[in-house]
Amino acid sequence: MIEIYCGDGKGKTTAAIGLAIRAAGAGMRVHIIQFLKGGHTSELSILENIPNITVMRCDKEYGFTFNMDDTEKERLTACHNDLLHKASDLIWNKQTDLLILDEYFCAYGLHLFDREFANRIVFTCPDTVELVLTGRNPEPQFLEKADYVSEIHSVKHPYENGISARAGIEY
């Protein structure tokens, strides 16, 4: 099945990682591919020690896209395309049971990977793989294709009061 965690609220990645832990606990092979994330986040410290969970992401933190120059965007796009090819290989070589494409919709919306190839992955993924997509503003075709859609809506967030992200809570 295809699951979507979307919306403007905190917790989309957190929900996907909770599912990853549950699936790994059931003996499933879990792969988490993170787009737009390359720096350290606290969950990486524990996920690398859980059997059956593999996390893949770019090898450097590029920062916010609105601060990137064209060369940085090209490098990030190349990294994302490489990650998509790894996702495709995992699916078609039957090496994963649960595949999480974290921040998929942001990367998709900003054209930071080959959208046609990304669409083929989502729309032809066999039912032997549970596919999870996260991020803000999924396009209607993804919502229609999904079996589960959970929208996380922000009512209040400390960032609005100038409070920065905190280790262990937001990253």
C-alpha positions in Angstrom: 0.0 0.0 0.0 1.0 3.6 -0.3 0.9 5.9 2.8 1.2 9.6 2.9 2.0 11.8 5.9 1.5 15.4 4.8 0.6 18.8 6.1 2.2 21.9 7.6 2.5 20.4 11.1 5.4 18.8 13.0 5.6 15.1 13.0 5.5 13.7 9.4 9.0 12.3 9.5 8.4 11.2 13.2 5.3 9.2 12.2 7.2 7.6 9.3 10.1 6.6 11.6 7.6 5.2 14.1 6.3 3.0 11.4 9.8 2.0 10.4 10.6 0.9 13.9 7.3 -1.1 14.1 8.1 -2.8 10.7 11.7 -3.6 11.7 10.3 -5.1 15.0 8.2 -7.4 12.8 11.2 -8.5 10.8 10.6 -6.4 7.8 13.5 -4.9 5.7 13.1 -1.1 6.0 14.8 1.6 3.9 14.4 5.3 4.7 15.5 7.7 1.9 15.6 11.3 3.0 15.5 14.1 0.5 16.7 17.6 1.5 18.3 16.3 4.6 22.1 15.7 4.9 23.1 17.0 8.3 22.9 15.2 11.6 19.5 14.6 13.2 19.2 12.8 16.5 17.1 9.9 15.1 20.1 8.8 13.0 22.0 7.9 16.2 19.5 5.2 17.1 18.3 4.1 13.7 21.8 3.0 12.7 21.7 0.5 15.6 18.3 -1.1 14.7 18.6 -4.3 12.6 16.7 -4.2 9.3 16.7 -0.3 9.0 18.9 1.4 6.5 18.9 5.2 6.1 20.1 6.8 2.9 20.6 10.6 2.3 22.9 13.0 0.7 26.4 13.2 2.2 26.3 16.9 3.0 23.8 19.4 4.3 22.9 21.8 1.6 20.7 24.1 3.8 17.5 25.7 2.8 16.8 25.8 -1.0 16.2 29.6 -1.0 19.8 30.1 0.1 21.3 27.8 -2.5 23.0 28.9 -5.7 22.4 27.1 -9.0 25.5 24.9 -8.6 24.4 23.7 -5.2 20.9 23.0 -6.5 22.4 21.0 -9.4 24.5 18.9 -6.9 21.5 18.3 -4.7 19.4 17.3 -7.6 22.1 14.8 -8.7 22.2 13.4 -5.2 18.4 13.1 -5.1 18.4 11.4 -8.5 21.0 8.9 -7.2 18.8 8.2 -4.2 15.8 7.6 -6.5 17.7 5.1 -8.5 18.7 3.3 -5.3 15.0 3.3 -4.3 14.1 1.8 -7.7 16.8 -0.9 -7.3 15.5 -1.8 -3.8 12.0 -2.2 -5.1 12.6 -4.1 -8.3 15.3 -6.3 -6.8 12.9 -7.2 -4.0 15.3 -6.0 -1.3 12.9 -3.9 0.8 9.5 -4.4 2.5 9.0 -0.9 3.6 10.4 2.1 1.7 10.0 5.6 3.2 10.7 8.5 0.9 11.0 11.3 3.4 10.4 14.9 2.2 9.4 13.5 -1.2 6.8 16.2 -1.8 9.1 19.1 -1.1 11.8 17.8 -3.4 9.1 17.0 -6.0 7.5 20.4 -5.8 10.9 22.2 -6.1 11.9 20.0 -9.1 14.9 18.7 -7.1 14.9 15.3 -8.8 13.7 13.7 -12.0 9.9 13.9 -11.5 9.1 11.5 -14.4 11.3 8.9 -12.9 9.9 9.6 -9.4 6.4 9.2 -10.7 7.3 5.8 -12.2 8.5 4.6 -8.8 5.3 5.7 -7.0 2.8 4.7 -9.7 4.3 1.3 -10.5 5.5 0.2 -7.1 4.4 -3.4 -6.6 2.1 -4.3 -3.8 4.9 -6.3 -2.1 6.4 -3.0 -0.9 4.8 -0.6 1.6 5.6 2.8 0.3 5.5 5.9 2.5 5.8 9.4 1.2 6.1 12.5 3.5 6.1 16.2 3.0 4.0 19.2 2.5 1.6 19.9 -0.4 1.2 16.6 -2.2 -0.2 16.9 -5.7 -3.7 15.5 -6.2 -2.5 12.5 -8.2 -0.6 11.2 -5.2 -3.5 11.7 -2.8 -5.7 9.7 -5.2 -3.2 6.9 -5.6 -2.5 6.5 -1.8 -4.3 4.0 0.4 -3.6 6.0 3.6 -3.4 9.8 3.8 -2.7 11.4 7.2 -2.6 15.2 7.3 -0.7 16.8 10.2 -1.9 20.3 10.8 0.0 22.9 12.8 -2.1 24.8 15.3 0.8 26.3 17.2 4.6 26.0 16.9 7.4 27.5 19.0 9.2 28.7 15.9 6.5 31.3 15.5 7.8 32.8 18.8 11.4 32.7 17.7 12.4 29.4 19.4 14.9 27.5 17.4 14.8 23.8 16.7 15.9 21.7 19.6 18.0 18.5 19.5 15.9 15.4 20.3 12.6 17.2 19.6 12.7 18.9 16.2 16.0 17.3 15.0 
